[in-house]
Amino acid sequence: MSVNKYKPHILVLPEDDANRQIANGFILELNLNSCAIQVLPEARGWEDVVDKFTNDYASTMRQYPHRMIASLIDFDEHEDRLIYVKGQIPDDLKNRVFVLGVLSEPERLRRDINKDFENIGEALAKDCSNNTNELWGHHLLKHNKTELDRMISSVKPFLFN
């Protein structure tokens, strides 16, 4: 489904198929306004997420001031990756771009909690909707706290019913 680009909305730019499946599970949450979120095709690597954002989406964000983007990347145990990726975001867009992901890779999270990717996404959305931290508090996800808090305060008014 396509979003109304003139109303508040968020695009999700996943690194790979696993992150895309998590995003698809997220939008299955019943309390979610599915007209305000769109999962984009996978970028095929965290560096490609940065390139796609810079080359394809930064300019449209300036055209559509209600647009936000969540980039889903694998941190591959590189805690400094967030700093690098955020450093590539132009200053005028920093407050509307969010970078989230599993500290290692989604496959490891899937093994740890014994849920498929879509169920992981649904559980993450439920945490956001209910102001809980059950799955977001997992050791492979807790590094997202600051970015997640920032994102939730921006998107919750239009994304969750």
Secondary structure as UniProt FT lines:
FT   TURN            5..6
FT   STRAND          9..14
FT   HELIX           17..26
FT   TURN            27..28
FT   TURN            30..31
FT   HELIX           34..36
FT   STRAND          37..39
FT   HELIX           46..52
FT   HELIX           53..57
FT   HELIX           58..63
FT   TURN            65..66
FT   STRAND          67..72
FT   TURN            76..77
FT   TURN            79..80
FT   HELIX           81..87
FT   HELIX           91..96
FT   STRAND          97..100
FT   HELIX           106..113
FT   HELIX           117..130
FT   TURN            134..137
FT   TURN            139..141
FT   HELIX           142..144
FT   HELIX           145..159
//
